[in-house]
Amino acid sequence: MPMFRLKPMIYDTLASYYDALVKDEEATLSWVHWIESFQKPCSMLELACGSAEITQVLSHHGFQMTALDLSQGMIDQAKRKDKELKIQFECQDMRNLSNLPSFESIACLCDSFNYILEKEEIVSFFKEVHDHLQPEGIFFFDSHSLDRLDEFSEEFNETGHIEDVDYQWSIASEEEIIYQDFAFYKENGEVIQEHHMQRVYDPEWLKEALHPYFYIESIKTDFDLEGIQPGEKYFFVCRRK
């Protein structure tokens, strides 16, 4: 019988396979070009940086990067890519930045924002970001669109083989939550799973929650569609009040 371990939703297991599953150089450059269309190189804090693909490109483009992630596995993967040791990495929760200085810009990318599951925590998060931005600093974040809830109302399943394991990846939605489940089947019979939950927020509510702390300079859907439109992600550019 295979061994079974349920892993917490901080990418402990997934960190080893993350790039093989989702690495997309074209998408990485789209995020970078979006940021650079509003912000010249500056001091930037990236929240929930994952394996730091975007972080690395921004650093190469002259941004002074500090990057954090809750998963030590992700931070370890990210550090291996930083051959020139230009990036400061921290393993910590993005909801508490009290140990960090202020920055000219802060970014939370690749739907990492949606891992915050309570509205009260979103409001506190926006205040925390505000308090760690320099005057008129810019906050970049993207969020799953409401359309994603409809897209995954019928469960999506993907199977394949990466590196040394077979895997299964399923995505399903229920009410405001998107559930992602990963199973990795090792050759020795061990099965390791991770379970992830993300909450999708109405963009009109997000505007209200941002209002005490930020001016909204831009909202786009899928990088290039102005405003809130049918699509996969909303992209917010906010300036500190």
Steps between C-alpha positions, in 0.01 A plus 500: 500500500646844412602735778287814522580841646279806478719810473400850611424753229837673498656328197725274709486211255398703197811719526712218355276470195362852469708618205448175310123543541446869438816676377410724206763745379255690281262552793789607722594771251136614483499563875833680477388718208180587686698616804754690290224686318425675833824482699865567426763291682473564872501322834228235478360243740341197336253310717449125457779486243485125446802372309588860408480488121353852482726616783809398305399686185414816692838480676677465165309808381638711784241464777643464851302195604397366838281191468317288752295184504333295772651176366862430590507255209412780258761730652763227463409458132509877449842541662652244264413725207656813654853432380612861550353520854321825420164412655412501870274203578283455807286203603193654661130574479417790268230618741763613752778725370593658832865389474550671164571861397294702253529459123432706192283219365338178621366220279285195565477301178373181337174488701693464828268766639211253482649281772369754753164348581321754721385852414622630836847369418490668159433837662785445747726389216432816300586709807820302556606557138411871527708536817806348330487713188686827475292812424324459163639146473328258263331172589453244223280195541289267292197295600300215353200632310144406587491311170741245645228382736282414203793349312573252777141427602568174317816342634814532286750212512851476361730200521857455383858412589764750609852423612468185715126488571158460348262771610135595506380862526134578551326839525140556606295791633220523751335832586792749535776241545732337246644168620819358353620151586835356402600135529853377429551125452855393572662188359528346848119509533486808720223747421541860618215749478455873541171679532464870416214744547460843343216746538378709208387853588256725318710780343246759613554391859877513447468861384318587822756319717789678324343846526624598851861426407551536125409689187424250225699605195413209274286188485537265208380153414761258367772768467355694208122535532402826669282468808307197621414273209454127443834329547724312740665765719453857616816713521504788750750786514455704819683806632544555872287776650 
